[in-house]
Amino acid sequence: MTGYSNNQLYIALVHHPVVDKNGATIASAVTNLDLHDIARACRTYGVKGYYVITPLEDQQVLVERILSHWLIGQGGTYNPKRRQALDLIRLKATFGEMLGDIQTAHGCPPVTVATTARPDMGNLSYTRLRAKLAGDTAPVVLAFGTAWGLSPAFMADADYILDPLVGSGNYNHLSVRSAVAIMLDRLLGKR
């Protein structure tokens, strides 16, 4: 079986609304490594686009500065493969803005799939989502939360919640970069 070829999958890295370790809803800071590593995973697996969602103006400036260096500055000349990956990134202040952007591009609203590390929250298996990606023509957004994950309100608004990744022990706190790479391989990797 080959990987997903319909090319309608988008990744959203959500910095608000997410929760902190105490469960309070916050806006988290953008991490340079998340921009680079997730973009590289997205390019590797043929993701249509990678949205970074942050309402914080200083964080938007940071993302734009990083992207400028790699897309039009010396970084892109020095490392064209990095430029190809980072070219997938789109910056939006809200998840709603991103949904509008995708709906305009495709003529229909995307299906939203939230991710979580919390046990017993998922209602969509990797097998079912993989089949959906291979068969449907509607765009799908796979949303990842930063900090300690997507807020309960965000989760309640999603169309689906993907089953969490489960390791072999009790520790369950992957970096979002690692989680994205593992999930993309499960959903889009060649089998």
N, C-alpha and C positions, 0 to 999 in steps of 0.2 A: 504494500500500500504506500502510495506517495504522500507527501505532505500536502497541506492546504494550498490550492492554487488559485482560488477565487479572488484573493487579495482584497478582502473587505474587512480585515481585522485592524482595529486601532488599539493602541495602548494609551491609557491616561494615567499619569503619575500625579495623584491628588495631594496637595499640600494643605488644603482646606475644603471641607471640614474633616479634620482628623482628630484623634483623641491623644492625650498625653497618658503617662503611666498611671495617673489617678482617675482617668476616665473623663476629664474635662475636655470640651471641644476647643481646639486651638487651630492656629495656622502655623505650620512648621517651616523651617528654613530649607531652601534648595541646597542640595549637595552636588558639587561638581562631578563627583564620581558617578552619581545616578544619571546625570545627563549623558556622559560618555558611554558608560557600560550598558545602559538600557538601550541607547540608540544603536550600539553595535549589535546587540542581541536582536533588536527589531530588524535591522538591515539583513542580518544573517538568515532570519526566518521569513523574510518577505512581508513584514507587516506594512500596511498601507501608510500609517502615520503614527507619530508618537507625540502626544500632547502633554505639556507640563502645565499644571493648573496651580496658580498662586495669585491671591488677591493683593499680596504685599508688594507695593511699588518698588521698594529697595531690592527685593528678590527678583522682580521682573527686570530691573536694570542689570542685575548680576547675570541673569540668564542671557539677556541680549548681548552683554559684553563678551561672555564666553563664546556664544554662537558667532558673533562678529569676527572674533579672532580666528575661529576654525573654518568659517564659511567664506569670508572675504579678505581676511588678513593673512599674515605670514603662516599661521598654523595650517591653513588649507593648502598652501603651496608646499609646505614641508611634508604634510601627511594627507594626501588626497583620499586615502581610504577612510580616514577619520572624518574628513569633510563629507563624504558620501553618507556616512552613518548619521552625522549630526544634522544633515539636510532634512531628515525626517521630522525633526522637532518643530512643533508649533506651540507658541506660548499663549495661554488664555488666562484671564482673571478668574473665571468661574467655569464650573463643569457645564452649566447651562449654555454659556457661550460656545463651548466646544461642541455640544450637541447640535446647536444651530448651524455651526460651520459644517459639520458632517451631513446634516440633513440637506443643506443647500447643495453640497457636492453630489449627493446621491438621489435626491428627490424623495427621500423617505427618512423617517427617524431611525436612528440606530437602536439596536437591542443593547441594553446595558447589563453587564455582568460584573458584579463586585467580587473582590477577592478578600479573603480573611485567613488569619492563622487560628482563629477561635474554633475549637472543636464543636461539632454538632450544629453548625450554622448553615452548611452548604445544602443547596437543593438542586444542584446541577453537577453531574459527574463530568470528568474529563472526556470520557467516551462519548457522552451525549453532546458536549460542546464541540468536540472534534467532528462529529457527524454533521452537526448544524453548520459548522464553518465550511465543510466540504459540499453541502447540499444547498444551502440558502444563498440568495443573492443580496439579502439585506445586510447592511454594515453592522458590525458588532464592536462594541467598546469594552475592553477588559480593563477595569479600573483597579488600581493599586493605591493603597494609602501609605503615607509616610508616617513618621513618629510611631505611635502604637496602633495604627490602623484607621480605617475609615470610620466615621462617626455612625452611631446607631441610626440617625435620621437619614444619612446617605444610604446605608444598607437597606433601610425600609423602602426607599424610592427605587432601588435597582430592580430590573426585570428578573434577574437571577442572582444567586450567590454561588460561586464556584466552590466545590468541595476544597477544604484546606489541604495543604501539603502536610504529610505526616512523616516524621523521621523515625528513627529506630529507638529513640530514647525519650526522656521527659523534657529535654530542652527543646523549645520551639520558638525561636526568635531569629529567623533568617534575615539577612539584609534584603531590602526590596529588590536590589540588583540580582541577587541570587534567586529569589522567588520568581522574578520575571523570566529569567533564563530557563529555569526548570519548567515552568508552565508553558512557555513557548515551545520547548522541545516536546513536551507531552502533547500539545495541541497541533503543532505544525511540522514537527520533525518527520523525516522519512522513516517508515516502518518496514 
